[in-house]
Amino acid sequence: MLRAELRLARSSALVLVWLGFALLFFGVGAWLATSAAIAAGIYELTGNVFYGVGSVALANILGAIVVVYLMRGCWRDLALPRTRRAIAGLREPSP
């Protein structure tokens, strides 16, 4: 029973990996299409192609900066600072 359940879990994990790749592919496609639609809309409003492309590029750069800033907090949490301090406190000899 355990072997069957482990096989099922393994096959489900592999399916999840492939579905993750598919989600990434379709997500990037949707992002590119949305960016192109926004750039085309700004071009239609302003008549200048560089305003459309530049505004989409600027928005993507700002979004990347925000994501990197938020990721720094996650990386800091992954280092387990509170747990390390607690372990260090347990190793110190108590008076």
Protein Blocks (a to p, Z undefined) as FASTA:
>chain_A
ZZmmmmmmmmmmmmmmmmmmmmmmmmmmmmmmmmmmmmmmmmmmnopaklmmmmmmmmmm
mmmmmmmmmmmmmmmmmnommlmmmmmmmmpccZZ
